[in-house]
Amino acid sequence: MMMMRLCLLFLHLYYYYYYSVSAALNSDGLALLSFMSHWTYVPSSINSTWIPSHSTPCSWEGVQCHPNTHRVISLNLSYLDIPGQLGPEIANCTQLKHLDLTYNYFTGQIPHSFNNLHKLTYLSLSTNLLTGPFPHFLTQFPHLLLLDLSYNQFTGSIPTSIGNMTQLRYLYLKFNNFSGTIPSTIGNCTQLQDLFLNYNHFQGVIPHTLNNNLVRFHVAYNKLTGTIPFGGSSGCQNLLFLDISFNFFSGGIPSAIGNCTSLSLFSAVRCNLVGTIPSSIGLLTKLSLLNLPENHLSGKIPPQIGNCKSLNSLHLYSNRLDGNIPTELEKLSELQDLELFSNQLSGEIPLGIWKIQSLEHLLVYNNSLSGELPVEMTELKNLKNISLFNNMFSGVIPQSLGINSTLLQLDFINNKFTGNLPPNLCFGRKLSVLNMGINQLQGSIPRDIGRCTTLRRVILKQNNFTGPLPDFETNTNLLYMDITNNKINGSIPSSLGNCKNLTDLILPMNKFSGPIPSEIGNLVNLRTLILAHNNLEGPLPFQLSNCTKMDKFDVGFNFLNGSLPSSLQRWTRLNTLILSENRFSGGIPAFLSAFSHISELQLGGNMFGGRIPRSVGALQNLIYGLNLKQFDRKHTSS
């Protein structure tokens, strides 16, 4: 009882002290303390500096005061992860000009009391969890220069009264759930420079009333329709950034876009654009990014693009462009990224493009391009990605490729390349993807491939490679290897067991001989193992049972023998099991019933004896023919 009385006495004394000392705090300080009371967590930097005994809050974290009146003119609580609601008391700081609450966890709506903050010039509530409609009263703030409501959950439309904000320069509403149309009255905001409305649900057309002072306009990921208004009567001489991607426009790119001579970025991805690319694009000499992929653009690439000498990235992929790649593109001396894939282009890549020293990425796959690769490409020190697959390129790949550059990805699948694979493709020790399948390459696979510990994907299928498969150093990056249909001989390297993250090992239709290495059992992530149509012999290593993620196992048409290890019943995810045309013996194991997901089972052409286990009939997912024929054939070397 005595202890309880002491505690109560202490609380009374504490509150008496608190309210007596805070009584000296000015009204703005009291407003901030009340504002803080709506938070469910107070950051230490606030807790240690917002001291009620001060006469003013001018020395508090995030607070700035007028030097004479000691009234709060700026409150910056950004990046503090404060949870809670926006207390209405903040509106009592009526001299506030700068309010920044970016990157917190404030919830609920913006209090109506905020309409007292009519002196605000800067208001950022970005990256919170705020809801509700666009506050109409904000449009009555005569001095507001910046309004940022991005990355919240606001709904509703932009009020037509937005036109009252004649001093507004920066409006950011991106990443919300706003809908409706963009009001034409926004054209009254004659000082507006930045307008970011991307990632919302706006519909209708882009107003023709947008002012001539606009510098950056971003409306990607909405539901806008109509035509592109820029370059005509709206004027766009000051426009630097234009992104209208992922909308539903009609028509094409207006030729008047050439009037937007200050443009540095023009992006119109998947906008339903049709027609040709206007030659007036060549007037945009300050353009660094031209991004027009995934539309219905047709015709030829205008040679005038070669006049855009500031271009770093040219993305015209996934359209219906035809004809040759213009030789004028060789004038783009700062070009880093050229992406023209999935069109109907033909002819050769102009030699001058292979001499652009800044070039890093050349993606022209899925076209009808032809010709040989010039030795000049080997001198490009910044080259990282060359994707040429599904074309008609021919000739020998320059043998010094890789020595002067740090290659990341080479994809030459389905062309007509001949000769040897260059021996130093991984010289820069960064190569991740090597896809050379479906060509006419020959010779041995370079040892450099086995030493390239950055490789993730190797496809060399359907060529004429000979000799052994090189040894592989420990490579935890390698995921996929396909060397189908070559003339590789010798044993399967046991060192493949060092590639612990390999998921697909596909080596059929070669001349591999000897046993299946037990080290393959180290590949615990292996899902696909296809070794069919080789000259392999010996039993199945019991260590393979460690590959418990196995989905497809095909060793048909070899000289394998022995019985099936009972430990294979650990393959509970198995979908395909092909053992046909070998010399396996013993009975058909009853544990096959454990493969409840199996859809294809081929056991014929072996020396299995005994009866077919009834449990095999319980495999309900078996949809491919169950081949159990007894057939002992004389094996001949392929």
Residue pairs with C-beta under 8 A, 6 or more apart in sequence:
18 52
21 52
21 53
22 29
22 30
22 33
22 52
22 53
24 53
24 55
25 33
25 52
25 53
25 54
25 55
25 56
25 57
26 55
26 56
26 57
26 70
26 71
27 92
28 56
28 57
28 65
28 70
28 71
28 72
28 92
28 93
28 95
29 52
29 54
29 55
29 56
29 57
29 60
30 92
31 89
31 90
31 91
31 92
31 93
32 50
32 57
32 60
32 63
32 72
32 75
32 89
32 90
32 93
33 50
33 52
34 87
34 89
35 86
35 87
35 89
35 90
36 42
36 46
36 50
36 87
37 87
38 84
38 85
38 86
38 87
39 82
39 83
39 84
40 83
40 84
41 81
41 82
41 83
41 84
42 82
43 80
43 81
43 82
45 61
45 80
46 60
46 61
46 62
46 77
46 80
48 61
49 59
49 60
49 61
50 57
50 60
50 61
51 60
54 60
56 65
56 70
57 63
57 65
57 72
58 64
58 65
58 70
58 72
62 75
62 76
62 77
63 72
63 74
63 75
64 72
64 73
64 74
64 75
64 76
64 98
65 71
65 72
65 73
66 73
66 95
69 95
71 93
71 95
72 93
72 95
72 96
73 95
73 96
73 97
73 98
74 96
74 97
74 98
74 99
75 90
75 93
75 96
75 98
75 99
75 100
76 98
76 100
77 100
77 101
77 104
78 100
78 101
78 102
78 103
78 104
78 124
79 102
79 103
79 104
80 103
80 104
81 103
81 104
81 105
82 101
82 104
82 105
82 106
83 104
83 105
83 106
83 107
84 105
84 106
84 107
85 106
85 107
85 108
86 101
86 106
86 108
86 110
86 111
86 114
86 130
87 111
88 111
88 112
88 113
88 114
89 113
90 96
90 99
90 111
90 113
90 114
90 117
91 111
91 113
91 114
91 115
91 116
91 117
92 116
93 117
94 116
94 117
94 119
95 119
96 117
96 119
96 120
97 119
97 120
97 121
97 122
97 143
98 120
98 121
98 122
99 117
99 120
99 122
99 123
99 124
100 122
100 124
101 124
101 125
101 128
102 124
102 125
102 126
102 127
102 128
102 148
103 126
103 127
103 128
104 127
104 128
105 128
105 129
106 125
106 128
106 129
106 130
107 128
107 129
107 130
107 131
108 130
108 131
108 132
109 130
109 131
109 132
110 125
110 130
110 132
110 135
112 135
112 137
114 135
114 137
114 138
115 135
115 137
115 140
117 123
117 141
118 140
118 141
118 142
118 143
119 143
120 141
120 143
120 144
121 143
121 144
121 145
121 146
122 144
122 145
122 146
123 138
123 141
123 144
123 146
123 147
123 148
124 146
124 147
124 148
125 148
125 149
125 152
126 148
126 149
126 150
126 151
126 152
126 172
127 150
127 151
127 152
128 151
128 152
129 152
129 153
130 149
130 152
130 153
130 154
131 152
131 153
131 154
131 155
132 154
132 155
132 156
133 154
133 155
133 156
133 157
134 149
134 154
134 156
134 157
134 158
134 159
134 173
134 178
136 159
136 161
138 144
138 147
138 165
139 159
139 161
139 162
139 163
139 164
139 165
140 161
140 164
141 165
142 166
142 167
143 167
144 165
144 167
144 168
145 167
145 168
145 169
145 170
146 168
146 169
146 170
146 172
147 165
147 168
147 170
147 171
147 172
148 170
148 172
149 172
149 173
149 176
150 172
150 173
150 174
150 175
150 176
150 196
151 174
151 175
151 176
152 175
152 176
153 176
153 177
154 173
154 176
154 177
154 178
155 176
155 177
155 178
155 179
156 178
156 179
156 180
157 178
157 179
157 180
157 181
157 183
158 173
158 178
158 180
158 182
158 183
158 186
159 183
160 183
160 185
161 185
162 183
162 185
162 186
162 189
163 183
163 185
163 186
163 187
163 188
163 189
164 188
165 189
166 188
166 189
166 190
166 191
167 191
168 189
168 191
168 192
169 191
169 192
169 193
169 194
170 192
170 193
170 194
171 189
171 192
171 194
171 195
171 196
172 194
172 196
173 196
173 197
173 200
174 196
174 197
174 198
174 199
174 200
174 218
175 198
175 199
175 200
176 199
176 200
177 200
177 201
178 197
178 200
178 201
178 202
179 200
179 201
179 202
179 203
180 202
180 203
180 204
181 202
181 203
181 204
181 205
182 197
182 202
182 204
182 205
182 206
182 207
182 219
182 224
183 207
184 207
184 208
184 209
185 209
186 192
186 195
186 207
186 209
186 210
187 207
187 209
187 210
187 211
188 209
189 211
190 211
190 213
191 211
191 213
192 211
192 213
192 214
193 213
193 214
193 215
193 216
193 238
194 215
194 216
195 210
195 214
195 216
195 217
195 218
196 216
196 218
197 218
197 219
197 222
198 218
198 219
198 220
198 221
198 222
198 243
199 220
199 221
199 222
200 221
200 222
201 222
201 223
202 219
202 222
202 223
202 224
203 222
203 223
203 224
203 225
204 224
204 225
204 226
205 224
205 225
205 226
205 227
205 229
206 219
206 224
206 226
206 228
206 229
206 244
207 229
208 229
208 232
208 233
208 234
209 234
210 217
210 229
210 234
211 235
212 234
212 235
212 236
212 237
212 238
213 238
214 236
214 238
214 239
215 238
215 239
215 240
215 241
216 239
216 240
216 241
217 230
217 239
217 241
217 242
217 243
217 244
218 241
218 243
219 243
219 244
219 247
220 243
220 244
220 245
220 246
220 247
220 267
220 269
221 245
221 246
221 247
222 246
222 247
223 247
223 248
224 244
224 247
224 248
224 249
225 247
225 248
225 249
225 250
226 249
226 250
227 249
227 250
227 251
227 254
228 244
228 249
228 251
228 253
228 254
228 257
228 268
230 236
230 239
230 242
230 254
230 256
230 257
230 260
231 254
231 255
231 256
231 257
231 258
231 259
231 260
232 254
232 256
232 259
235 259
236 242
236 259
236 260
236 262
236 263
237 259
237 260
237 261
237 262
238 262
239 260
239 262
239 263
240 262
240 263
240 264
240 265
241 263
241 264
241 265
242 260
242 263
242 265
242 266
242 267
243 265
243 267
243 268
244 267
244 268
244 271
245 267
245 268
245 269
245 270
245 271
245 291
246 269
246 270
246 271
247 271
247 272
248 271
248 272
249 268
249 271
249 272
249 273
250 272
251 273
251 274
251 275
252 273
252 274
252 275
252 276
252 278
252 297
253 268
253 273
253 275
253 277
253 278
253 281
253 292
253 297
254 278
255 278
255 279
255 280
256 280
257 263
257 266
257 278
257 280
257 281
257 284
258 278
258 280
258 281
258 282
258 283
258 284
259 283
260 266
260 284
261 283
261 284
261 285
261 286
262 286
263 284
263 286
263 287
264 286
264 287
264 288
264 289
264 310
265 287
265 288
265 289
265 291
266 284
266 287
266 289
266 290
266 291
266 292
267 289
267 291
267 292
268 291
268 292
268 295
269 291
269 292
269 293
269 294
269 295
270 293
270 294
270 295
271 295
272 295
272 296
273 292
273 295
273 296
273 297
274 295
274 296
274 297
274 298
275 297
275 298
275 299
276 297
276 298
276 299
276 300
276 302
277 292
277 297
277 299
277 301
277 302
277 305
277 316
277 321
278 302
279 302
279 304
280 304
281 287
281 290
281 302
281 304
281 305
281 308
282 302
282 303
282 304
282 305
282 306
282 307
282 308
283 304
283 307
284 290
284 308
285 307
285 308
285 309
285 310
286 310
287 308
287 310
287 311
288 310
288 311
288 312
288 313
289 311
289 312
289 313
289 315
290 305
290 308
290 311
290 313
290 314
290 315
290 316
291 313
291 315
292 315
292 316
292 319
293 315
293 316
293 317
293 318
293 319
293 339
294 317
294 318
294 319
295 318
295 319
296 319
296 320
297 316
297 319
297 320
297 321
298 319
298 320
298 321
298 322
299 321
299 322
299 323
300 321
300 322
300 323
300 324
300 326
301 316
301 321
301 323
301 325
301 326
301 329
301 340
301 345
302 326
303 326
303 327
303 328
304 328
305 311
305 314
305 326
305 328
305 329
305 332
306 326
306 328
306 329
306 330
306 331
306 332
307 328
307 331
308 332
309 331
309 332
309 333
309 334
310 334
311 332
311 334
311 335
312 334
312 335
312 336
312 337
312 358
313 335
313 336
313 337
313 339
314 329
314 332
314 335
314 337
314 338
314 339
314 340
315 337
315 339
316 339
316 340
316 343
317 339
317 340
317 341
317 342
317 343
317 363
318 341
318 342
318 343
319 342
319 343
320 343
320 344
321 340
321 343
321 344
321 345
322 343
322 344
322 345
322 346
323 345
323 346
323 347
324 345
324 346
324 347
324 348
325 340
325 345
325 347
325 349
325 350
325 353
325 364
325 369
326 350
327 350
327 352
329 335
329 338
329 350
329 352
329 353
330 350
330 351
330 352
330 353
330 355
330 356
331 352
332 356
333 356
333 357
333 358
334 358
335 356
335 358
335 359
336 358
336 359
336 360
336 361
336 382
337 360
337 361
338 353
338 359
338 361
338 362
338 363
338 364
339 361
339 363
340 363
340 364
340 367
341 363
341 364
341 365
341 366
341 367
341 387
342 365
342 366
342 367
343 366
343 367
344 367
344 368
345 364
345 367
345 368
345 369
346 367
346 368
346 369
346 370
347 369
347 370
347 371
348 369
348 370
348 371
349 362
349 364
349 369
349 371
351 374
351 376
353 359
353 362
354 373
354 374
354 376
354 377
354 380
355 376
355 379
356 380
357 380
357 381
357 382
358 382
359 380
359 382
359 383
360 382
360 383
360 384
360 385
361 384
361 385
362 383
362 385
362 386
362 387
362 388
363 385
363 387
364 387
364 388
364 391
365 387
365 388
365 389
365 390
365 391
365 411
366 389
366 390
366 391
367 390
367 391
368 391
368 392
369 388
369 391
369 392
369 393
370 391
370 392
370 393
370 394
371 393
371 394
371 395
372 393
372 394
372 395
372 396
373 393
373 395
373 397
373 398
374 398
375 398
375 400
377 383
377 386
377 398
377 401
378 398
378 400
378 401
378 402
378 403
378 404
378 405
379 404
380 404
380 405
381 404
381 405
382 405
383 405
383 407
384 405
384 406
384 407
384 408
384 409
384 430
385 407
385 408
385 409
385 410
386 407
386 409
386 410
386 411
386 412
387 409
387 410
387 411
388 411
388 412
388 415
389 411
389 412
389 413
389 414
389 415
389 435
390 413
390 414
390 415
391 414
391 415
392 415
392 416
393 412
393 415
393 416
393 417
394 415
394 416
394 417
394 418
395 417
395 418
395 419
396 417
396 418
396 419
396 420
397 412
397 417
397 419
397 421
397 422
397 441
398 422
399 419
399 420
399 422
399 423
400 422
400 424
401 407
401 422
401 424
401 425
402 422
402 424
402 425
402 426
402 427
402 428
402 431
403 424
403 427
405 428
406 428
406 429
406 430
407 425
407 426
407 428
407 430
407 431
408 430
408 431
408 432
408 433
409 431
409 432
409 433
410 425
410 431
410 433
410 434
410 435
410 436
411 433
411 435
412 435
412 436
412 439
413 435
413 436
413 437
413 438
413 439
413 459
414 437
414 438
414 439
415 438
415 439
416 439
416 440
417 436
417 439
417 440
417 441
418 439
418 440
418 441
418 442
419 441
419 442
419 443
420 441
420 442
420 443
420 444
421 436
421 441
421 443
421 445
421 446
421 460
421 465
422 446
423 446
423 447
423 448
424 446
424 448
425 431
425 434
425 446
425 448
425 449
425 452
426 448
426 449
426 451
426 452
426 454
426 455
427 448
429 452
429 453
429 454
430 454
431 452
431 454
431 455
432 454
432 455
432 456
432 457
432 477
433 455
433 456
433 457
434 449
434 452
434 455
434 457
434 458
434 459
434 460
435 457
435 458
435 459
436 459
436 460
436 463
437 459
437 460
437 461
437 462
437 463
437 482
437 484
438 461
438 462
438 463
439 462
439 463
440 463
440 464
441 460
441 463
441 464
441 465
442 463
442 464
442 465
442 466
443 465
443 466
443 467
444 465
444 466
444 467
444 468
445 460
445 465
445 467
445 469
445 470
445 483
445 488
446 470
447 470
447 471
449 455
449 458
449 470
450 469
450 470
450 471
450 472
450 473
450 493
450 495
451 470
451 473
452 475
453 473
453 474
453 475
453 476
453 477
454 475
454 477
455 475
455 477
455 478
456 477
456 478
456 479
456 480
457 478
457 479
457 480
457 481
458 478
458 480
458 481
458 482
458 483
459 480
459 481
459 482
460 482
460 483
460 486
461 482
461 483
461 484
461 485
461 486
461 506
462 484
462 485
462 486
463 485
463 486
464 486
464 487
465 483
465 486
465 487
465 488
466 486
466 487
466 488
466 489
467 488
467 489
467 490
468 488
468 489
468 490
468 491
468 493
469 483
469 488
469 490
469 492
469 493
469 507
469 512
470 493
471 493
471 495
472 478
472 493
472 495
472 496
472 498
472 499
473 495
473 498
474 498
474 499
474 500
475 498
475 499
476 499
476 500
476 501
477 501
478 499
478 501
478 502
479 501
479 502
479 503
479 504
480 502
480 503
480 504
481 502
481 504
481 505
481 506
481 507
482 504
482 506
483 506
483 507
483 510
484 506
484 507
484 508
484 509
484 510
484 530
485 508
485 509
485 510
486 509
486 510
487 510
487 511
488 507
488 510
488 511
488 512
489 510
489 511
489 512
489 513
490 512
490 513
490 514
491 512
491 513
491 514
491 515
491 517
492 507
492 512
492 514
492 516
492 517
492 520
492 531
492 536
493 517
494 517
494 518
494 519
495 519
496 502
496 505
496 517
496 519
496 520
496 523
497 517
497 519
497 520
497 521
497 522
497 523
498 519
498 522
499 523
500 522
500 523
500 524
500 525
501 525
502 523
502 525
502 526
503 525
503 526
503 527
503 528
503 549
504 526
504 527
504 528
505 520
505 523
505 526
505 528
505 529
505 530
506 528
506 530
507 530
507 531
507 534
508 530
508 531
508 532
508 533
508 534
508 554
509 532
509 533
509 534
510 533
510 534
511 534
511 535
511 637
511 638
512 531
512 534
512 535
512 536
513 534
513 535
513 536
513 537
514 536
514 537
514 538
515 536
515 537
515 538
515 539
515 541
516 531
516 536
516 538
516 540
516 541
516 544
516 555
516 560
517 541
518 541
518 543
519 543
520 526
520 529
520 541
520 543
520 544
520 547
521 541
521 542
521 543
521 544
521 545
521 546
521 547
522 543
522 546
523 547
524 546
524 547
524 548
524 549
525 549
526 547
526 549
526 550
527 549
527 550
527 551
527 552
528 550
528 551
528 552
529 544
529 547
529 550
529 552
529 553
529 554
529 555
530 552
530 553
530 554
531 554
531 555
531 558
532 554
532 555
532 556
532 557
532 558
532 578
533 556
533 557
533 558
533 638
534 557
534 558
534 638
535 558
535 559
535 637
535 638
536 555
536 558
536 559
536 560
537 558
537 559
537 560
537 561
538 560
538 561
538 562
539 560
539 561
539 562
539 563
539 565
540 555
540 560
540 562
540 564
540 565
540 568
541 565
542 565
542 567
544 550
544 565
544 568
545 565
545 567
545 568
545 569
545 570
545 571
546 570
547 571
548 570
548 571
548 572
548 573
549 573
550 571
550 573
550 574
551 573
551 574
551 575
551 576
552 574
552 575
552 576
553 571
553 574
553 576
553 577
553 578
554 576
554 577
554 578
555 578
555 579
555 582
556 578
556 579
556 580
556 581
556 582
556 602
557 580
557 581
557 582
558 581
558 582
559 582
559 583
559 635
560 579
560 582
560 583
560 584
561 582
561 583
561 584
561 585
562 584
562 585
562 586
563 584
563 585
563 586
563 587
563 589
564 579
564 584
564 586
564 589
566 589
566 591
568 591
569 589
569 591
569 594
571 595
572 594
572 595
572 596
572 597
573 597
574 595
574 597
574 598
575 597
575 598
575 599
575 600
576 598
576 599
576 600
577 592
577 595
577 598
577 600
577 601
577 602
577 603
578 600
578 602
579 602
579 603
579 606
580 602
580 603
580 604
580 605
580 606
580 627
581 604
581 605
581 606
581 631
581 633
582 605
582 606
583 606
583 607
583 632
583 635
584 603
584 606
584 607
584 608
585 606
585 607
585 608
585 609
586 608
586 609
586 610
587 608
587 609
587 610
587 611
588 603
588 608
588 610
588 611
588 612
588 613
588 616
588 628
589 613
590 613
590 615
592 598
592 601
592 613
592 615
592 616
592 619
593 613
593 615
593 616
593 618
593 619
595 601
595 619
596 619
596 620
596 621
597 621
598 619
598 621
598 622
599 621
599 622
599 623
599 624
600 622
600 623
600 624
601 616
601 619
601 622
601 624
601 626
601 627
602 624
602 625
602 626
602 627
603 626
603 627
603 628
604 627
604 628
604 629
604 630
604 631
605 627
605 629
605 631
605 633
606 630
606 631
606 632
607 630
607 632
608 628
608 630
612 628
616 626
